[in-house]
Amino acid sequence: MSKFLKTTLAAVTVLALPAQAVAQSASPQCLAPGEVRALTTFAMPSVLTGLITNCGPTLGTSSFMATRGQNLVTSYAAGKDAAWPSARKAFFRLADSGKPGDKDMANAVAKMPDAALQPFVEGMIASMIGAKLKPGQCVMADKLMRLLAPLPPENTAELVSTIVELVDADKKAAAGGLSFCK
């Protein structure tokens, strides 16, 4: 699996959790497939926005991102609010590594009102994509967006969940990994 796809899947499924919090967890938290779908549904508009922001200038005006990317963001954003309650719960389950400092931070962030927390998480996701994406990967990102565009957002969320489940089955929740609850 390409580094770009791994980065995108990580951003989508983990909602830009600090990697250190998950990696230091003695026993990685698991998520049910429905929780991964909720995380994906919530995160996709931010992931796509991060891709457009970071790749748009290098791809030119005829790229999919330039011509139809914002329409794709809008179509994914339609389900974001409904997915937030489940995505929020899954996010905090993943954030709780059991370490005192991490637990305190997670508790403090959990007390934030949704009106403040949601944009904060969305911004983290978009900036994480920008930080991990290499300029040479933008052509592939544009192609992936074009290929995903005909799918309903629900199908994309199911596809990402299935891919993450396949990767999980292969890695068996290695340190710092995301695992599915069985």
NUMAR-288272 format. One record per residue (C-alpha): x, y, z; residue in three letters; residue number from 1. Coordinates in Angstrom, 2 decimals. Each point is the difference from the previous one (the first is absolute). Example, Ala and Ser with C-alpha at 12.3 -4.5 7.8 and 13.67 -1.06 7.14 Angstrom:
REM NUMAR-288272
12.30,-4.50,7.80,ALA,1
1.37,3.44,-0.66,SER,2
//
This chain:
REM NUMAR-288272
0.00,0.00,0.00,MET,1
1.41,3.43,-0.93,SER,2
1.15,2.44,2.64,LYS,3
-2.59,2.47,-1.25,PHE,4
-2.84,-2.50,0.42,LEU,5
1.25,-1.00,3.45,LYS,6
0.19,3.66,0.99,THR,7
-3.47,0.71,-1.34,THR,8
-1.48,-3.05,1.72,LEU,9
1.69,0.94,3.24,ALA,10
-1.39,3.50,-0.18,ALA,11
-3.44,-1.24,-0.81,VAL,12
-0.13,-2.72,2.61,THR,13
1.86,1.55,2.87,VAL,14
-1.20,3.57,-0.44,LEU,15
3.48,1.38,0.32,ALA,16
0.66,-1.40,3.45,LEU,17
3.48,0.76,1.17,PRO,18
1.88,-3.09,-1.16,ALA,19
1.90,-0.05,3.26,GLN,20
-3.17,-0.53,2.03,ALA,21
-1.00,-3.05,-2.02,VAL,22
3.53,-1.35,-0.39,ALA,23
0.69,0.14,3.72,GLN,24
-3.16,-1.85,0.87,SER,25
0.75,-3.29,1.70,ALA,26
-3.08,-1.55,-1.58,SER,27
-1.32,1.73,-3.10,PRO,28
-3.67,0.91,0.16,GLN,29
-2.26,-1.76,-2.42,CYS,30
-2.81,1.41,-2.07,LEU,31
-3.06,-1.69,-1.42,ALA,32
-0.35,0.28,-3.79,PRO,33
-2.92,2.42,0.50,GLY,34
2.25,2.29,2.03,GLU,35
2.60,0.03,-2.77,VAL,36
-2.79,0.87,-2.46,ARG,37
-1.07,2.86,2.27,ALA,38
3.58,1.26,0.27,LEU,39
0.36,-0.24,-3.77,THR,40
-3.28,1.77,-0.68,THR,41
0.88,2.79,2.40,PHE,42
3.61,0.38,-1.18,ALA,43
-0.35,-0.22,-3.78,MET,44
-0.94,3.65,-0.61,PRO,45
3.07,1.11,1.97,SER,46
2.25,-2.55,-1.70,VAL,47
-1.19,1.16,-3.41,LEU,48
0.38,3.65,0.97,THR,49
3.56,-0.69,1.15,GLY,50
0.76,-1.69,-3.30,LEU,51
-1.48,2.85,-2.03,ILE,52
1.81,2.65,2.05,THR,53
3.36,-1.72,-0.24,ASN,54
-0.17,-1.49,-3.48,CYS,55
-2.17,2.47,-1.88,GLY,56
2.79,2.48,-0.73,PRO,57
2.31,-2.70,-1.39,THR,58
-2.60,-1.78,-2.14,LEU,59
-1.25,2.90,-2.06,GLY,60
-3.42,1.23,-1.03,THR,61
-1.00,-3.06,-2.03,SER,62
0.43,-2.53,2.83,SER,63
-2.97,-1.73,1.60,PHE,64
0.73,1.83,3.25,MET,65
-0.18,3.36,-1.75,ALA,66
-3.07,-0.74,-2.09,THR,67
-2.14,-2.22,2.25,ARG,68
1.79,-0.42,3.30,GLY,69
-2.13,2.49,1.92,GLN,70
-3.18,-1.74,-1.23,ASN,71
1.35,-3.26,1.40,LEU,72
0.73,1.66,3.35,VAL,73
-3.58,1.31,0.07,THR,74
-1.46,-3.44,-0.73,SER,75
2.02,-1.57,2.84,TYR,76
-0.79,2.83,2.39,ALA,77
-3.71,-0.85,-0.16,ALA,78
0.46,-3.00,2.32,GLY,79
2.66,1.47,2.26,LYS,80
-2.27,1.39,2.73,ASP,81
-2.00,-3.21,0.33,ALA,82
3.24,-2.01,0.34,ALA,83
1.50,2.33,2.61,TRP,84
-1.48,-1.55,3.18,PRO,85
1.35,-3.49,-0.82,SER,86
3.25,1.37,-1.41,ALA,87
0.48,2.11,3.14,ARG,88
-0.41,-3.02,2.28,LYS,89
2.39,-2.08,-2.10,ALA,90
2.51,2.85,-0.09,PHE,91
0.10,0.19,3.79,PHE,92
0.20,-3.77,0.38,ARG,93
3.08,0.04,-2.20,LEU,94
1.47,3.02,1.77,ALA,95
-0.10,-1.70,3.41,ASP,96
3.26,-1.94,0.10,SER,97
-0.35,-0.54,3.75,GLY,98
3.00,2.19,0.84,LYS,99
-0.71,2.71,2.60,PRO,100
1.10,2.94,-2.18,GLY,101
-1.89,-1.26,-3.03,ASP,102
-3.11,-0.66,2.06,LYS,103
0.12,3.51,1.47,ASP,104
0.37,1.52,-3.46,MET,105
-2.81,-2.13,-1.41,ALA,106
-2.25,0.99,2.93,ASN,107
0.76,3.69,-0.52,ALA,108
-0.69,-0.19,-3.72,VAL,109
-3.15,-2.07,0.62,ALA,110
-1.41,2.88,2.05,LYS,111
0.18,2.32,-2.99,MET,112
-3.42,0.76,-1.47,PRO,113
-0.63,-1.64,-3.36,ASP,114
-0.19,3.43,-1.62,ALA,115
3.69,0.49,0.89,ALA,116
1.22,-3.60,-0.18,LEU,117
-1.34,-0.86,-3.43,GLN,118
1.82,2.82,-1.87,PRO,119
3.13,-0.72,2.04,PHE,120
0.01,-3.67,-1.08,VAL,121
-0.82,0.94,-3.60,GLU,122
2.92,2.41,-0.10,GLY,123
2.34,-2.63,1.42,MET,124
-1.04,-2.47,-2.68,ILE,125
0.51,2.43,-2.87,ALA,126
3.38,1.14,1.31,SER,127
1.12,-3.59,0.62,MET,128
-0.67,-0.82,-3.64,ILE,129
2.07,3.00,-1.04,GLY,130
2.86,-0.93,2.29,ALA,131
0.20,-3.62,-1.17,LYS,132
-0.65,0.50,-3.71,LEU,133
2.97,0.25,-2.33,LYS,134
-0.42,2.15,-3.14,PRO,135
0.59,-3.01,-2.25,GLY,136
-3.03,-1.71,1.54,GLN,137
-2.43,2.68,-1.14,CYS,138
-0.57,-1.58,-3.41,VAL,139
-1.00,-3.26,1.72,MET,140
-2.22,1.90,2.44,ALA,141
-1.73,1.72,-2.90,ASP,142
-0.57,-3.38,-1.66,LYS,143
-1.38,-1.50,3.22,LEU,144
-2.42,2.90,0.41,MET,145
-1.16,-0.43,-3.61,ARG,146
-0.52,-3.74,0.56,LEU,147
-1.90,0.53,3.26,LEU,148
-2.22,2.77,-1.38,ALA,149
-2.67,-2.25,-1.58,PRO,150
-0.43,-1.99,3.22,LEU,151
-2.54,1.11,2.56,PRO,152
1.76,1.17,3.20,PRO,153
-1.45,-2.99,1.86,GLU,154
1.73,-2.39,-2.40,ASN,155
3.31,1.82,0.40,THR,156
-0.28,-0.26,3.79,ALA,157
-0.73,-3.72,-0.32,GLU,158
2.91,-0.42,-2.43,LEU,159
2.45,1.74,2.34,VAL,160
-1.29,-2.04,2.95,SER,161
0.52,-3.21,-1.96,THR,162
3.52,1.00,-1.04,ILE,163
0.90,0.86,3.58,VAL,164
-1.42,-3.34,1.13,GLU,165
2.12,-1.81,-2.60,LEU,166
3.12,1.86,1.11,VAL,167
-0.88,-0.77,3.63,ASP,168
-0.36,-3.70,-0.76,ALA,169
3.45,0.08,-1.58,ASP,170
1.70,1.90,2.83,LYS,171
-1.97,-1.35,2.97,LYS,172
0.06,3.35,1.82,ALA,173
3.72,0.58,0.08,ALA,174
1.24,2.60,2.46,ALA,175
-1.61,3.31,-0.84,GLY,176
-2.53,-1.67,-2.24,GLY,177
-3.72,0.16,-0.23,LEU,178
-1.85,-3.23,0.56,SER,179
-3.54,-1.16,-0.57,PHE,180
-2.07,-1.37,2.84,CYS,181
-1.08,-3.51,-0.78,LYS,182
//
